[in-house]
Amino acid sequence: MSGDFVSFSEWKGGEKKGRQYLNRYRKVSTPDDTYIEIKFKDNSMIAKCDLDSVYLLHDYSWRVTTKNGEHFYLTSRIQKDGKQTTTSFSRLAMCNSEEVRYNSPDTLDCRKKNLSSKHVNNSIPEVPDIDQEVINSLLPGEEGEWQSHRYGGALYRRKSENRWVVEFQSPPFSKSFSDCTYDNSKILSREASYTFRVEEAIRRGLVYNRYRVITTPEDSYLQVEAMYKKEILYFYCDIDDEDLVKKYRWHIKDRNSAQSRDVETTLKSMVS
């Protein structure tokens, strides 16, 4: 229905396990359901599963295969009795049921409400006894709104003229503000100059170290944007470190070893 609120978490996963890469996935919340969307390398299709099946995305790498050129299935190669064999996501989600029936034409919807076993009178077996803490640790967290206290440009007071000045470079630009009255309201130069600086920095794309709170069932922490060469990457820190995130401009730099990176700053706080 139009107007219904649907929220998406950030994509998670995608790391290498053995010789293969795991699938990326995210949590989707709608007014009627909450489930996992599964992404594939070519981004051409999306599969779905229940939250309590997320551990299967951590254990195996899944791909889309077709049967008779008509139906698509989520399958993986697994080790069974010392041999490699192919199995479907739906079979594992249904506790290794020998045969699984899909209740809708969407055979990439591996949520248990869309699955039934042919050998137990269409009843859905219980989920295997899996550690709920493990499942919680694999689920994407809930994200807060992005915040920022670091904007480009310079803001300073010119005492001799009792003005506040905003300056930018590349291209160079300068604008000064003095106290004034508009529509019977007094506008302070400090407030006007700060507002202008923020708006101009956003327009120029000069917003640094945006951050937000990520909340999982087990923890809450900060996700922080930082520049690495010419791209934006993320680093993570404790919520208690929020003041440090606000006080300095942070960037990511390669260590001497190309296998690792550091988060660094110059020990000079920026003008607020």
N, C-alpha and C positions, 0 to 999 in steps of 0.2 A: 504494500500500500504506500502511496506517496505520503511523505511526511513522517513515516516511521523512521526511527533513529537506528542507524547501523554503524557500528564502530569497528575499526580494524587495528590490530596491534602492528608493531614493526615486524618485518620478516626476520626469522631466526633460523639457525642451522646453516647448512651448506658447507660444513667443514669436511676435510678429507678423512676417511676411515679406511685403512688398508689401501687398496688400489682404486677405490671409488669415492666419489663425493656424495655426501648425504643430501637429501632434498631440503630445500628451504620451505618454511611453513610459517603461518601466522594465525592468530586467534581472531575469529569473527564473532561479534555479538550483535544479535538482532532482538527485537521485542519477543520473539517466540523461541529462540534457540541460541546456544553458544557452541561453536564447533571449530575445527581446524581446517584451513585451506592448505593444500599441498601444491608446491610449484615445481615445474620441471625445467630442464636446461633451455629448451627452445621457447619457453613461455607460451606455448600454443594451447595448453590445456591446464585446467585446475581440477584437482580431486578434493574430496572432503572426507573427514573422519571425526570420530568423537574425541573429546578431550582425554579420556582415559586410554585411548589408543596411541597417544603421542609417543610413547616409548618405542613403538615400532619404527618411527622415523629416526630414532636415535640408534637403533640396532641394525637397520638395513637400508640399502639404497634402492629406491623404487623407480620403475619406469612404466610407461604406458605401452601395452601390447594390444594387438587387435586379433579378433577371431572372426574368420570368414569375411574380413574386410568390413564388418558392420559394427560390432560391439568392441568397446575399448575396456581394458582391464588393467588394474594396478598390480604389477607382479615384481618379484625379486628372486634372485638366486640365493639360496640358503644352504647351510650345511646340515645334512640329516643322515644319521647312521654312517658318518664318515664319508659321505658322498655329496656332491653338489646336485641340488634339485631346484626346480622352479615352483614357487607357490604364489598364491594371491594374497593381497592385503586383507581381503574380506574373510578368507579362511582363518588367518591368524587372529583377526579381530573377533571371530566367532569361535575362538578356542579350538582351532584346528579341525573344525567340522569338515567332514569328507566332501560334502556338496553344499553349496550356498546358493540360495535363490535371491535375486534382486527384486524388490517390491515395486520398483519404478524402472523406466527405460534408461535412467542414468546409471550406468555401470561403473562410473567413477565416484559415485556417492557411496562411500564405505561406512557411513554411519549405521549403527545397529538398527535404527528404526527403518532403514531401507534394506535390511538383510534378514533372511530367515533360513533356517536349516531344513533340508528336505527330510531328515531322519528323526526329527524330534517334534513332529506335528506342527511345524512352523513356529514353535516356541523359540525364544531367543535365549541361549545359554547365558549363565552369569559370566562376567568378566573374570579372567584368571586372577589369582591372588597376587597382585602386584603392589609393591611398596608405594603408598600414596605420596610419600615425600619425594620419591624419585620422579613420579609424574609431575608433581608441583614444580620441581626444579627445572623440568624441560619445557613447561608452558611459558609462552611469552608473557611478560609482565604488563600491567596496566600503566599507560603513560600519562603524565601530567602535561599541562600546557608548556610550550617553550617559553623561556624567559631569557632576558639579556640585560646586563648592566654595562656592557662594553661596546661603545660606539666609536667609529672613526672620527677623524677631525680633531681639532683642538678648541678648547673653550677656556677663556681667561678674562680677567678683569683689567681694563685700562683705567687705572686710578685717576690719572690726571684729567680724564674727561668724564669720569664716573659712568663708564660704559662697559658692557660685556661684549666680547668679540668672539665670533665663530670663524674658524679658518679651516679650509680643506686644500689639499694638493692634488694634482693630476686629475683634472685641470685645477689650477689654483683659483681659489675663491675666498673672499672675506666679507663678512657682514657684521656690523656693530648694532647694539641695541641700547636704548636708554629708557628710563621709566617714562611712561606716558599714560594718558587717560583715554579710554575708548568706550563709548556707549555708557558713560557715567561710571565705569569700572576702572580702577587703577591696575595697570599691567606692569609688573615689575620686570626690569630688564633681565634679571637673572633667570626668571621663569621663561620669558619669551625666547631668550637665547638658547636655553637648554632644549626647549620644545623644537626650535628650528634645527638644532644640531641633530637631534634624534631623527627627525623627518628626513633631513638631507642625507644622513648616514644610511638610512634604510633605502632611500632612492638610489644611492651610489653602490649599494651592496656592501657597505662597510660596517657590518654587525659581527662582533667577535664573541666566541665562546658562549653561544646560546646553550642553555642547559634546561633539563627537565627531570622530574622525579619519576623513577621507574619503581613500581610496586609489584612484587611477586608474593605468593603465599608465604614465603619464608623470609623475605628481606625487602628493604627499600634502599635505593641508592640513586646517585645522580649520573645521568648520561650527558656528556659535555662535548660540544663541537670544537674542533681545533684544526688549524690549517696544517697540512702536510704537503710541502712543496706547493702545488697549485690546486690541490683538492681538499675537501673537507672530510676528515675522519672523526671517529668518536673515541673518547676514553671515559672511564668510569671511576667514580670515587664515592666515598661515604658522604652522607648528607651532612655530617658534622663539618665537612670541608667546604661548605657552600661559600663561606666568607673568602676563602682563598680563590675560588672560582671567580668571584666578583671582583677581587682586588687586582688581579694581574691578567695580562693577556697571555694565553697559553698557546703553544704550538707543539707539533710532533716532529721529532727529528730522528734520523737513523743513528743507531749506535755504530761503533767500529765494525761490529758484526752485522752483516746485512740481514740476519735472521731476527733481529729485535729492534725495538724503537723506544725512545724515551719521550716523556711529556716534559717540556721545559718552558721557562719564562725568564725574562730579564728582571732582576730584582729592583724594579722601579714601577710603582703603582701608577695607573693611568688616571687622568683627571676625570672625576665623576661627572 
